[in-house]
Amino acid sequence: MAASNAAATRRKKRNGKPFSKLFVAIHVLIVLLPISVIAVWACADRWQWPLLLPEEFSMRGIEEVLFSSNGQGLAVMGQSIAIAFAVAVLTTIVAAMAARAICNYTWVGRNAYSFLLVVPFLIPTTVFAMGVQVLFIHAGIARTVFGVILAHSICALPYAVTIMIDVTRAAGTRLEDAARTLGAGPLRSFVSTTLPALMPGILSSISMSYILSFSQYFLTLLIGGGAVRTFATVMFPYLSGGDRTIAAAYGISFILATFVVFLIFEWLLRRFGLGKRTDLYG
Amino acid sequence: MHLTFDHISLALSGKTILDDISFEVADGEFVSILGESGAGKSTTLKVVAGLIPQDEGSVLFDGQPVDDLPTHKRSCAIVFQDIRLFPNMNVQDNVAFPLKMQGVAKAERLRVAQEMLEAVKLPDMGTRRVHELSGGQQQRVALARALAGHPRAILLDEPFSGLDEQLREEMRSLVLSLHERFGMTSLMVTHDPDEALTMSDRIVYVSEGKLIQEGTPADLLLRPRNQLVASCFGDTSAIEGAVAEEVFRVGKLEVPAPEVADGPAVLVRVQGSVPFVHSLEAPAAALPASEEGR
């Protein structure tokens, strides 16, 4: 009896459950504590140090976010989401095709192309933005939504390509070859077999590109030239200006909007049966 | 379908993989490509299926060149060594996949899939996910999937190499019975001489991309063209079978056994000497196998 109790204790120790629970709790606190402070700030009117809770509450911040500039708040949020979504889709499609070309085909210049795709990693956004601004002015796409989408996409591409190369290499062409011998054409075999295997990577790439675009401030300001307003460009003056209530309201709206969009991505993947469990990723 | 592999040569990354290989597989015949690892066996199958285009020579189906025909229009299903079931589909959908590609209505393709699963002795597995099956069951599903679309030829790329010995034996019997039932042209790659000897109507022996010898199992066993082929069959293992009317038989291998009594017998191969048949019922009747072939 004593022996079995000792064995159970050893198993319990090996499982490391208390440690993992503690670790998760610390992790959750690190993420949720700052967010909860921001959430309280978004509804606080007066909150002086060292008081634990605000003295007065008001919806001034939320109203500013949603209905500022003659009711433009929601429109700015909508435009930000639309731009970020377009960037996410465009970047992921380009990254997926580039990854396929790099991983599955042998051609002259493949290594150089592979390096070129990650070059934006090496260039600071400010330097890149100034160069791109001149180019876009010449091309007539500065101060346009299209220009902003393009500039954001170039910035997001290295991240998306890095993710997509990993999943494309892991998926390989094994299943596609099998599908082709069973009568599936090139597109059909890709859609039926490789695409589901790539889906976790595609979701990561979309999420990463979306976040990169949605939180982009300097590039949007320079390329958009004030004509294209996004959530980040509207929020920034409040952050630097010291109005914590409005800045916190923008912050919370930012997190909520991103969370809702990610839920929609997940739902879409499940809706079209592309997010199903695979052997590759479990 | 009559398959012709006509003077095929192929080099990949500057290395010769196939060097002027020619052979034929008659309609409904079961031919094995035997050889050591890296001999070009699997590449041969991929050239037949159109997955790798050859540099020289031509592949003909029923006398017609198919070199410009893409893989999905060649109707040559491959059963791969690493199985390659689609993890995003259940067993039934995997088996029905070739029929779906042919535009067969859902009800009909599910009926055929069930029929095929029954043929490979997995009638109740249709709704299972593929990762829930054992290795042997997965290979059977792959076999059912390859057969479901009624391809013109079935290509087997070392289909039993990942299985344990008992399962290999079961799968060999299953493949042979399905080959007899469906009667389609079959080309199998193997590095196992026993497998080639007992399953094939004919064997094509390749080494370093060259065809060394082609013939019946008895031809290669009793009259190897060179030391390479002889040493392939020349280990000290024995094949169990039976003698009837002075012919030793196991699977498709037939070796003359003059003056050996009918009944269980063993074909013994010893390095450097002629294989001989030994009756398991009458120890005295152990005589060398005839050189006459079948």
HADDOCK unambig.tbl for C-alpha pairs under 7 A between the chains (distance, minus, plus):
assign (segid A and resid 174 and name CA) (segid B and resid 84 and name CA) 6.93 0.50 0.50
assign (segid A and resid 175 and name CA) (segid B and resid 84 and name CA) 5.87 0.50 0.50
assign (segid A and resid 175 and name CA) (segid B and resid 86 and name CA) 6.79 0.50 0.50
assign (segid A and resid 178 and name CA) (segid B and resid 84 and name CA) 6.71 0.50 0.50
assign (segid A and resid 180 and name CA) (segid B and resid 71 and name CA) 5.96 0.50 0.50
assign (segid A and resid 180 and name CA) (segid B and resid 72 and name CA) 4.85 0.50 0.50
assign (segid A and resid 181 and name CA) (segid B and resid 49 and name CA) 6.74 0.50 0.50
assign (segid A and resid 181 and name CA) (segid B and resid 71 and name CA) 5.88 0.50 0.50
assign (segid A and resid 181 and name CA) (segid B and resid 72 and name CA) 5.48 0.50 0.50
assign (segid A and resid 181 and name CA) (segid B and resid 75 and name CA) 6.83 0.50 0.50
assign (segid A and resid 181 and name CA) (segid B and resid 76 and name CA) 6.00 0.50 0.50
assign (segid A and resid 181 and name CA) (segid B and resid 77 and name CA) 5.00 0.50 0.50
assign (segid A and resid 181 and name CA) (segid B and resid 78 and name CA) 6.32 0.50 0.50
assign (segid A and resid 182 and name CA) (segid B and resid 72 and name CA) 6.54 0.50 0.50
assign (segid A and resid 182 and name CA) (segid B and resid 77 and name CA) 5.52 0.50 0.50
assign (segid A and resid 182 and name CA) (segid B and resid 98 and name CA) 5.02 0.50 0.50
assign (segid A and resid 182 and name CA) (segid B and resid 146 and name CA) 6.96 0.50 0.50
assign (segid A and resid 183 and name CA) (segid B and resid 72 and name CA) 4.11 0.50 0.50
assign (segid A and resid 183 and name CA) (segid B and resid 73 and name CA) 6.33 0.50 0.50
assign (segid A and resid 183 and name CA) (segid B and resid 75 and name CA) 6.59 0.50 0.50
assign (segid A and resid 183 and name CA) (segid B and resid 98 and name CA) 5.91 0.50 0.50
assign (segid A and resid 183 and name CA) (segid B and resid 101 and name CA) 5.80 0.50 0.50
assign (segid A and resid 184 and name CA) (segid B and resid 72 and name CA) 5.52 0.50 0.50
assign (segid A and resid 184 and name CA) (segid B and resid 101 and name CA) 5.70 0.50 0.50
assign (segid A and resid 185 and name CA) (segid B and resid 72 and name CA) 5.74 0.50 0.50
assign (segid A and resid 193 and name CA) (segid B and resid 86 and name CA) 6.42 0.50 0.50
assign (segid A and resid 196 and name CA) (segid B and resid 88 and name CA) 6.77 0.50 0.50
assign (segid A and resid 276 and name CA) (segid B and resid 88 and name CA) 6.70 0.50 0.50
assign (segid A and resid 277 and name CA) (segid B and resid 88 and name CA) 6.93 0.50 0.50
assign (segid A and resid 278 and name CA) (segid B and resid 87 and name CA) 5.37 0.50 0.50
assign (segid A and resid 278 and name CA) (segid B and resid 88 and name CA) 5.64 0.50 0.50
assign (segid A and resid 279 and name CA) (segid B and resid 87 and name CA) 5.80 0.50 0.50
assign (segid A and resid 279 and name CA) (segid B and resid 131 and name CA) 6.80 0.50 0.50
